[in-house]
Amino acid sequence: MSVHPVGTTRRWQGVPEPTRVRYNDWTTVELPSLEAFEPSCPLSVIVPYFEAPAELARTLAALEAQSYPRELFEVIVVDDASDPPLELPSSPLDVRLLRQEGAGFGLARARNNGARAAGHEILVFVDADLMAEKELLAAHARWHHALSDAVTLGMYRRVSVGGLSVSTVRDRSGSLSDLLGDRDSDPPPLAEYLDKANDLNTKRDDIFRAVSGGNLGMRRSFLDEIGGFDETFTRYGGEDTELAYRAYTRGSLLVPVREAMAWHQGRPEGNQDDKQRDAAIQRGKIANLIAHPAYRRAAPGRTFVVPAYVVTIRPAGAPPERVLDLVETILGGAIHDLVVRVEVPDQDDGFAWLGSRLAGDPRVRMGGSPSALDEFPASPFHVVVEAGADFNRDLIGSLRAGLGTCVVGKALGTQVSITRAWALRRAQRTGLSVEEFGDVGTVDIRSRTAKARERFRHARQVLRAAPYRKGWRDVIRRASFTRGRDLIGFCRWLFHGIGARFSGIFGREPETSGYSPPRSPAWKTHAPLGVEVVALGTRAARVFAGCSAVTSHLSGGHVDFVVADTASEAGACTAPTIILSEMRELAVPAFDPTIHNPVEWERDVDYLVGSLGPRRLLPPGVQAHRVVAHHDRAAVRLCHHLVDVADFHSDEIERAGVLVRLAATGAPVYLADGGPGLNALIGNELHALMSTGVREADADERESLSIKMRRIALRDHSFGARARQMGEAVLDDPPEVPSVSILLATKRPDFLGWAVDNVARQNYPQLQLVLALHGEAFETAAVEAQVQRLRLPTRVISVGGNHTLGAVLTAAAKEATGVLLAKMDDD
């Protein structure tokens, strides 16, 4: 063991291949199994340290048992100005100690200094309080033998280590899991995210969030390429996420390595306020450096250190005046989180006029070098526009929406494209085209006028190609379901549609209408309500519009109750009757959960605010980027939130119906006028959620708010909920809610307690639990102890570990007694 100054360098010169897979599909990389892997490359273990001598001693003792050949790895401990300074414990390993001066929270600096001093190309970062299982180094290294740009993510579990001696760790006969299995521990924090993100084999663009610096591997050359850890992070938290984001935008392959398991010494205890306070401060710093909606609220007018979009304009012979118009159009669009680069030769006198007009704008760059990718290496999206292209004002928003999860989006008929930075980097390193790394999409960026002209041309072609009588028959067939009492509403909808088309042609905002034409009976849902209901009157029909279980006339058959607009509509009906004019809270149109649900809801979206009506009607201080029709699911899904006022709707009840349907889809809504009186219609909980909070919400807060809205809407305003509410209001013996069986399959004994706690929190009145134990790892006594805590009927079954999850759930479903089935995960 020896002490070296910072900067000592020895390198191994092997160069493996860069990543060539689609998206982050690490499963397609051909590697030997961990058992068959034969290491040949040496590696350096970087251990940042601060005032934890007992933990470091156990960490070094755990490293002594590594399966990786001892002669092929060194350990570099970097002391971040501990007081007293660290004295290395005795160890048979090749351990070096570096010391760095104190300058705040120095974790990022310590990792960089360790990497600079490393004698080998492969780096594995292990925190000083992590005890590594024996396969940890080999599990990381086998990926870095094959790939030059992989980042490997190890796992860890927190465990209590009271009374655990260094000699016990060093002299253990089995694994650390065997040694620590009886101690209190927590599940791996990363496991839940990996389960949701398909082990990072996904098209999601937020997978860098999974990276933690405490158990991490990469090649030194790639660490140098991305710039190392950001040493300006001098408070707790965020430096590893920011590094992972830069690695991701540089095209790294992020590989979760479950075999690289470690044990974190100690579980969270005591006051965490200091860490939470530092983390809160760091979020503001991270928002400037990570251009992703999960970390950044890109409100209108905001700019950041790292822009989300780099827009490169190629004049392609266009005059400077045309280029200036193009730049100003892009800068004036709905998305401000961007920079614009005009690619012109540095000495082109013809563009001196243009440069003099744009020189004062910090979001504009002139010239052709360095390249956009080199000037803005951490920006996730690169847009290329030729000056002759015709497009709408919201060019960047249209491109991003059209890109979806593709790696490249190309505009129809123009030289306009949007490409993800990570794909450009991989193409640069491999010599392949960006299309090799993912899907390619097409985007329509034409102006509204151009789109309208295309629609008119298409309409003329249709009219010329088809007989008029056939066209009118089709119109009549589609309108045949309109009843006489709906005629006024149908006409209002029809004329609104005509007006919207003309507004589109002349570039004005279309106003949205809350009325939707009645559905054809062929489109009605067949969801059972548990009661027989007759709806009499226009308002009553709209409460259950689209539900085939509700009829519109008294036929003499069995009827549980009647819903009527007024007492005169009910007439001499003898069945129990709901008069909506007297019970306005029941007049709110209910929704079909099979249609209005959060399927394809987007968690991470740009900060785009949609208005449910003309923006001129919004109160002062409330702004929106675009007008969105409430029934346009695709447009609604792209908005951070929607704003609404009473003037957008024909009446209060119709407004309430629109709001509960939006809530059911997960779309956050802000009531810009406060929604006076709406709480009596949509409920106090939903009204409160729509009155505050969403405008400033980050991705996590927005998701939490959305989930709360969905649950309240489903509970209080679905077809079934409305039928139950009406039954409780007029029936002496209303039908009970349907029974539900929870199907809970698990193969992880450690998660059983968490899963049972989750079931115990449910407040539904009629529940059964079917607990399916997948595999042979469960102890009967432990299972019985957990189940006895529940106060609901429970059935426990065991299924062999050789069966698939689908087979396990099928076996559980056969034991269920509930009318409805609900699958619940163990985490």
Residue pairs with C-beta under 8 A, 6 or more apart in sequence:
1 88
1 91
1 94
1 95
1 96
1 97
2 96
2 97
3 96
3 97
3 98
3 99
4 96
4 97
4 98
4 117
5 98
6 98
6 100
6 113
6 116
6 117
7 116
7 117
8 117
8 119
9 116
9 117
9 118
9 119
10 118
10 119
10 120
11 119
11 120
11 121
11 220
12 41
12 42
12 120
12 121
12 122
13 121
14 41
14 121
15 148
15 221
16 144
16 145
16 146
16 147
16 148
16 219
17 146
17 147
17 148
18 147
18 148
18 149
18 251
18 426
18 429
18 430
19 147
19 149
19 150
19 251
19 252
19 253
19 426
19 429
19 430
20 426
20 430
20 432
20 436
21 28
21 29
21 253
21 437
22 28
22 436
22 437
22 438
23 201
23 202
23 203
23 407
23 437
23 438
24 200
24 201
24 202
24 207
24 253
24 254
25 201
26 150
26 200
26 201
26 253
26 254
26 255
27 201
29 143
29 146
29 147
29 253
31 37
31 142
31 143
31 146
32 38
32 142
34 135
34 138
34 139
34 142
34 259
37 138
37 142
37 145
39 68
39 69
39 72
39 138
39 141
39 142
39 145
40 145
41 72
41 120
41 121
41 122
41 141
41 144
41 145
42 72
42 73
42 74
42 119
42 120
42 121
42 122
43 68
43 72
43 73
43 74
43 120
43 121
43 122
43 123
43 124
43 137
43 140
43 141
43 144
44 73
44 74
44 75
44 76
44 114
44 115
44 118
44 119
44 120
44 122
44 123
44 124
44 220
45 63
45 73
45 74
45 75
45 76
45 124
45 125
45 126
45 137
46 76
46 78
46 111
46 114
46 115
46 118
46 123
46 124
46 125
46 126
47 56
47 59
47 75
47 76
47 77
47 78
47 114
47 126
47 127
47 128
48 78
48 80
48 106
48 107
48 110
48 111
48 114
48 125
48 127
48 128
49 56
49 77
49 78
49 79
49 80
49 82
49 86
49 110
49 128
50 79
50 80
50 81
50 82
50 106
50 107
50 128
51 82
51 83
52 128
52 129
53 86
53 87
53 89
55 128
55 129
55 161
55 265
55 266
56 77
56 86
56 89
56 128
56 129
57 89
57 166
58 131
58 161
58 164
58 166
58 169
58 265
59 126
59 127
59 128
59 129
59 130
59 131
59 132
59 265
60 75
60 89
60 91
60 93
60 95
61 91
61 131
61 166
61 167
61 169
61 170
62 131
62 132
62 133
62 169
62 176
62 263
63 75
63 93
63 126
63 132
63 137
64 91
64 92
64 93
64 170
65 134
65 170
65 172
66 73
66 132
66 134
66 135
66 136
66 137
66 138
67 134
67 135
67 137
67 138
68 137
68 138
68 141
70 92
70 93
70 94
73 94
73 120
73 137
74 93
74 94
74 95
74 96
74 118
74 119
74 120
75 91
75 93
75 94
75 95
75 96
76 95
76 96
76 97
76 98
76 114
76 117
76 118
77 86
77 88
77 95
77 96
77 97
77 98
77 128
78 98
78 99
78 100
78 110
78 111
78 113
78 114
79 85
79 86
79 97
79 98
79 99
79 100
79 110
80 100
80 102
80 106
80 107
80 109
80 110
81 99
81 100
81 101
81 102
81 103
81 106
85 99
86 97
86 99
88 95
88 97
89 166
96 117
98 113
98 114
98 117
100 106
100 109
100 110
100 113
103 109
103 234
104 234
104 235
105 233
105 234
105 235
105 236
105 278
106 234
107 213
107 229
107 233
107 239
108 229
108 230
108 231
108 232
108 233
108 239
109 229
109 231
111 125
111 213
111 228
111 229
112 228
112 229
112 231
114 125
115 123
115 220
115 223
115 228
118 220
120 220
121 144
121 219
121 220
121 221
122 140
122 141
122 144
122 145
122 217
122 219
122 220
123 217
123 218
123 219
123 220
123 223
124 136
124 137
124 140
124 141
124 216
124 217
125 213
125 214
125 215
125 216
125 217
126 132
126 136
126 214
126 215
126 262
127 213
127 214
127 215
127 264
129 264
129 265
129 266
130 156
130 214
130 215
130 262
130 263
130 264
130 265
131 169
131 176
131 262
131 263
131 265
132 176
132 215
132 261
132 262
133 175
133 176
133 177
133 260
133 261
133 262
133 263
134 175
135 259
135 260
135 261
136 154
136 215
136 259
136 260
136 261
136 262
139 152
139 154
139 257
139 259
139 260
140 152
140 154
140 217
140 257
140 260
141 217
143 150
143 152
143 217
143 255
143 257
144 150
144 152
144 217
144 218
144 219
147 253
148 219
148 221
148 222
148 429
149 219
149 222
149 225
149 250
149 251
149 252
149 253
149 429
150 217
150 218
150 219
150 222
150 252
150 253
150 254
150 255
151 211
151 216
151 217
151 218
151 222
151 244
151 247
151 252
151 253
151 254
151 255
152 216
152 217
152 218
152 255
152 257
152 260
153 190
153 200
153 210
153 211
153 212
153 215
153 216
153 254
153 255
153 256
153 257
153 260
154 215
154 216
154 217
154 257
154 260
154 261
154 262
155 188
155 190
155 191
155 215
155 256
155 257
155 258
155 260
155 261
155 262
156 188
156 189
156 190
156 212
156 214
156 215
156 261
156 262
156 263
156 264
157 185
157 186
157 187
157 188
157 261
157 262
157 263
157 264
158 185
158 186
158 263
158 264
158 266
158 267
158 268
159 180
159 183
159 184
159 185
159 186
159 263
159 264
159 265
159 266
159 267
160 183
160 184
160 185
160 266
160 267
161 180
161 183
161 265
161 266
164 180
168 179
169 176
169 179
172 178
172 179
176 263
177 261
180 263
184 267
185 263
185 267
185 750
186 267
187 748
187 750
187 751
187 754
187 827
188 261
189 212
190 210
190 212
190 256
191 827
192 827
193 209
193 210
194 200
194 210
194 256
195 825
195 827
197 204
197 207
197 210
199 256
200 207
200 210
200 254
200 255
200 256
203 405
203 438
203 439
204 405
205 292
205 380
205 405
205 420
205 604
206 292
206 294
206 604
207 248
207 254
208 241
208 244
208 245
208 247
208 248
208 254
209 241
209 244
209 294
210 244
210 254
210 256
211 240
211 241
211 243
211 244
211 247
211 254
212 240
213 229
213 239
213 240
213 243
214 240
214 262
214 264
215 260
215 262
216 240
217 257
217 260
218 247
218 252
222 247
222 250
222 252
225 250
226 243
226 246
226 247
226 250
226 252
227 246
228 243
229 239
229 240
229 243
230 239
230 242
230 243
230 289
232 285
233 239
233 242
233 282
233 285
235 278
235 281
235 282
236 274
236 275
236 278
236 279
236 282
237 275
237 278
237 279
237 282
238 279
238 282
238 283
238 285
238 286
241 286
241 290
242 286
242 289
242 290
244 254
245 289
245 290
245 292
245 378
246 377
246 378
247 254
248 254
248 422
249 377
249 378
249 379
249 380
249 421
249 422
249 425
250 377
250 421
250 422
250 425
251 421
251 422
251 423
251 424
251 425
251 426
251 428
251 429
252 422
283 295
286 295
287 295
287 296
287 297
287 304
288 304
288 305
288 306
289 304
289 305
289 306
289 378
290 296
290 306
291 304
291 306
291 307
291 308
291 337
291 378
291 379
291 380
292 308
292 380
292 604
293 604
293 605
293 606
293 607
293 640
293 699
294 603
294 604
294 698
294 699
294 700
295 698
295 699
296 304
296 308
296 337
296 607
297 607
297 696
297 697
297 698
298 304
298 308
298 335
298 336
298 337
298 606
298 607
299 607
300 334
300 336
300 607
300 623
300 625
301 336
302 336
302 337
303 336
303 337
303 362
303 363
304 337
306 376
306 378
306 379
307 337
307 338
307 339
307 363
307 376
307 379
308 335
308 337
308 338
308 379
308 380
308 381
308 606
309 335
309 337
309 338
309 339
309 379
309 381
309 382
309 383
309 396
309 400
310 338
310 339
310 341
310 372
310 375
310 376
310 379
310 381
310 382
310 383
311 330
311 338
311 339
311 340
311 341
311 383
311 385
311 396
312 341
312 343
312 372
312 382
312 383
312 384
312 385
313 323
313 326
313 327
313 330
313 340
313 341
313 342
313 343
313 385
313 386
313 387
314 343
314 384
314 385
314 386
314 387
314 415
315 323
315 342
315 343
315 344
315 351
315 387
316 386
316 387
316 388
316 415
317 387
318 326
318 387
318 388
320 350
320 351
320 353
320 354
322 387
322 388
323 342
323 351
323 354
323 387
324 354
324 357
324 358
326 385
326 387
327 340
327 342
327 358
327 364
329 393
329 395
330 338
330 340
330 385
330 395
330 396
331 340
331 361
331 363
331 364
332 393
333 393
333 394
333 395
333 396
333 397
334 393
334 394
334 396
334 397
334 608
334 625
334 626
335 394
335 396
335 397
335 400
335 606
335 608
337 606
338 363
338 396
339 363
339 364
339 365
339 376
339 379
340 363
340 364
340 365
341 364
341 365
341 366
341 367
341 372
341 375
342 351
342 354
342 358
342 364
342 365
342 366
342 367
343 367
343 368
344 351
344 354
344 366
344 367
344 368
345 367
345 368
346 367
346 368
346 369
351 366
354 366
355 366
358 364
358 366
359 366
365 375
372 382
373 382
373 421
373 424
373 425
373 428
377 421
378 421
379 421
380 420
380 421
380 422
381 400
381 403
381 418
381 419
381 420
381 421
382 418
382 419
382 420
382 421
382 424
383 395
383 396
383 399
383 416
383 417
383 418
383 419
384 415
384 416
384 417
384 419
385 391
385 395
385 415
385 416
386 414
386 415
386 416
388 415
389 411
389 414
389 415
389 416
389 445
390 414
390 446
390 447
390 450
391 398
391 411
391 414
391 416
391 445
391 446
391 447
392 398
392 445
392 446
392 447
392 448
393 447
394 625
394 626
395 416
395 445
397 606
397 608
397 625
397 626
397 638
398 443
398 444
398 445
399 409
399 411
399 416
399 418
399 443
399 445
400 418
400 606
401 443
401 638
402 409
402 418
402 441
402 442
402 443
402 444
402 445
403 409
403 418
403 420
403 441
403 443
404 441
405 438
405 439
406 438
406 439
406 440
406 441
407 419
407 420
407 423
407 434
407 435
407 437
407 438
407 439
407 440
408 417
408 418
408 419
408 420
408 423
408 434
408 435
408 438
408 440
408 441
409 417
409 418
409 419
409 440
409 441
409 442
409 443
410 416
410 417
410 440
410 441
410 442
410 443
411 417
411 442
411 443
411 444
411 445
412 442
412 443
412 444
412 445
412 446
414 445
416 443
416 445
418 443
419 434
420 438
422 437
423 434
423 437
423 438
424 434
426 432
426 434
426 437
427 433
427 434
427 436
427 437
444 451
446 454
448 504
448 505
448 507
449 505
449 506
449 507
451 504
452 501
452 504
452 505
455 501
462 471
463 471
478 520
479 490
481 518
481 519
481 520
481 521
482 490
482 517
482 518
483 518
485 537
485 538
486 518
486 538
489 515
489 517
489 538
490 517
490 518
492 513
492 515
493 513
493 515
493 516
493 517
496 511
496 513
496 515
499 510
499 511
500 510
500 511
503 509
503 510
503 511
504 510
509 614
509 615
509 627
510 627
511 613
511 614
511 627
512 612
512 613
512 627
512 628
512 629
512 630
512 648
513 650
514 630
514 648
514 649
514 650
514 654
514 655
514 657
514 658
515 650
515 654
516 631
518 541
518 545
519 545
519 546
521 548
523 546
524 546
524 547
524 548
525 546
525 547
525 548
525 592
525 594
525 595
525 719
526 548
526 549
527 547
527 549
527 592
527 593
527 594
527 719
527 720
528 549
529 547
529 549
529 550
529 719
529 720
529 723
530 720
530 723
530 724
530 727
530 735
530 738
531 560
531 561
531 723
531 727
531 731
531 735
532 549
532 557
532 558
532 559
532 560
533 544
533 549
533 550
533 551
533 559
533 560
533 561
533 562
533 563
533 723
533 726
534 550
534 551
534 552
534 553
534 554
534 559
534 561
534 562
534 563
534 575
535 541
535 543
535 544
535 550
535 551
535 552
535 562
535 563
535 564
536 552
536 553
536 554
536 562
536 563
536 564
536 565
536 569
536 570
536 573
537 564
537 565
537 566
537 569
537 580
538 565
539 565
539 580
539 587
539 653
540 563
540 564
540 565
540 569
540 580
540 587
541 552
542 589
542 657
543 563
543 580
543 586
543 587
543 588
543 589
543 590
543 722
544 550
544 563
544 590
544 719
544 722
545 589
546 592
546 595
547 590
547 592
547 719
549 719
550 563
554 562
554 573
559 575
560 575
560 576
560 727
560 731
561 575
561 576
561 577
561 578
561 726
561 727
561 730
561 731
562 570
562 573
562 575
562 576
562 577
562 578
563 577
563 578
563 580
563 586
563 726
564 570
564 573
564 577
564 578
564 579
564 580
565 579
565 580
565 581
566 579
566 580
566 581
567 579
567 581
570 577
570 579
576 730
576 731
577 730
578 586
578 726
578 729
578 730
580 586
580 587
581 587
583 729
584 653
584 680
584 681
585 680
585 681
586 722
586 725
586 726
586 729
587 653
588 653
588 656
588 657
588 660
588 681
588 682
588 717
588 722
589 653
589 654
589 656
589 657
589 660
589 661
590 660
590 717
590 718
590 719
590 721
590 722
591 657
591 660
591 661
591 664
591 713
591 717
591 718
591 719
592 718
592 719
593 664
593 714
593 718
593 719
596 661
596 664
596 665
597 664
597 665
597 710
598 664
598 665
598 666
598 706
598 710
600 633
600 637
601 637
601 665
601 666
601 667
601 706
602 637
602 638
603 699
603 702
603 703
604 699
605 637
605 638
605 639
605 640
606 638
606 640
607 640
608 625
608 626
608 638
608 639
608 640
609 623
609 624
609 625
609 639
609 640
609 641
609 642
609 643
609 695
610 624
610 625
610 626
610 627
610 628
610 635
610 636
610 639
610 641
610 642
610 643
611 618
611 624
611 626
611 627
611 628
611 642
611 643
611 644
612 627
612 628
612 629
612 630
612 642
612 643
612 644
612 648
612 658
613 627
613 644
613 645
613 647
613 648
613 649
614 627
614 648
615 623
615 624
615 627
617 645
617 647
617 648
618 624
618 643
618 645
618 672
619 645
619 672
619 673
622 643
622 672
624 643
626 635
628 635
628 636
628 639
628 642
629 635
630 636
630 642
630 658
630 661
630 662
633 665
636 642
636 662
636 665
636 667
637 667
639 667
640 668
640 697
640 702
641 667
641 668
641 669
641 670
641 694
641 695
641 697
641 702
642 662
642 667
642 668
642 669
642 670
643 669
643 670
643 672
644 655
644 658
644 659
644 669
644 670
644 671
644 672
644 675
645 671
645 672
645 673
646 652
646 655
646 673
646 675
648 655
649 655
649 658
652 677
652 678
652 681
653 681
655 678
656 678
656 681
656 682
659 669
659 678
659 682
659 686
659 690
660 682
660 686
660 713
660 716
660 717
661 713
662 669
663 669
663 686
663 690
663 709
663 710
663 712
663 713
663 717
664 710
664 713
664 714
664 717
664 718
665 710
666 706
666 707
666 709
666 710
667 706
668 694
668 697
668 702
668 705
668 706
668 709
669 690
669 694
669 709
670 690
670 691
670 694
670 695
671 678
671 687
671 690
671 691
674 691
675 687
675 690
675 691
678 687
679 687
679 688
682 690
682 716
682 717
683 712
683 716
685 708
685 712
686 709
686 712
686 713
686 716
689 705
689 708
689 709
689 712
690 709
693 701
693 705
694 702
694 705
697 705
714 721
715 721
716 725
724 734
724 735
724 737
727 734
727 735
728 734
736 765
736 766
737 764
737 765
737 766
738 766
738 818
738 819
738 820
739 766
739 767
739 768
739 817
739 818
739 819
739 820
740 764
740 766
740 767
740 768
740 818
740 819
740 820
740 821
740 822
741 767
741 768
741 769
741 770
741 813
741 816
741 817
741 818
741 820
741 821
741 822
742 759
742 762
742 767
742 768
742 769
742 770
742 822
742 823
742 824
743 770
743 772
743 809
743 812
743 813
743 816
743 821
743 822
743 823
743 824
744 755
744 759
744 769
744 770
744 771
744 772
744 812
744 823
744 824
744 825
744 826
745 772
745 774
745 799
745 805
745 808
745 809
745 812
745 826
746 752
746 755
746 771
746 772
746 773
746 774
746 826
747 773
747 774
747 775
747 777
747 801
748 777
748 826
749 777
749 778
749 779
749 782
751 826
751 827
752 778
752 782
752 783
752 786
752 826
753 786
754 826
754 827
755 824
755 825
755 826
755 827
756 786
756 787
756 789
756 790
758 824
759 767
759 769
759 790
759 792
759 824
760 789
760 790
766 818
767 792
767 793
767 818
768 792
768 793
768 794
768 795
768 816
768 817
768 818
769 787
769 790
769 792
769 793
769 794
769 795
770 794
770 795
770 797
770 812
770 813
770 815
770 816
771 783
771 787
771 794
771 795
771 796
771 797
772 797
772 798
772 799
772 808
772 809
772 811
772 812
773 783
773 796
773 797
773 798
773 799
774 799
774 801
774 803
774 805
774 808
775 799
775 800
775 801
776 800
776 801
777 801
778 798
783 796
787 794
787 796
793 817
795 815
795 816
797 811
797 812
797 815
799 807
799 808
799 811
803 811
809 823
813 821
